[in-house]
């Protein structure tokens, strides 16, 4: 099976966009849904914990995936000549930068 030429561009765009959207979702708590494990319920959006802890992580993952999918849809309409200029380095540089942002956001956990 042969992969289409645009697959490389979409993989780069997805990796970079997912990392950026995910860190924004975590920092601003933009979860698509909240999972409450004790009662076993899922609620749409960000809900406060009731009857045990609330898990926002799954919602952040879904938010990041939808944001990256939107970026890939935009990248589909980019002309091929412009798409060839996008370097695969961005699929590594952006997530590494996001790791530094997470280290800053979680600095209180490391310093106390």
Secondary structure by P-SEA (a helix, b strand, c coil): cccccaaaaaaaaaaaaaaaaaaaaaaacccccccccccccccccccccccccccaaaaaaaaaaaaaaaaaaaaaaccaaaaaacccccccaaaaaaaaaaaaaacccccc
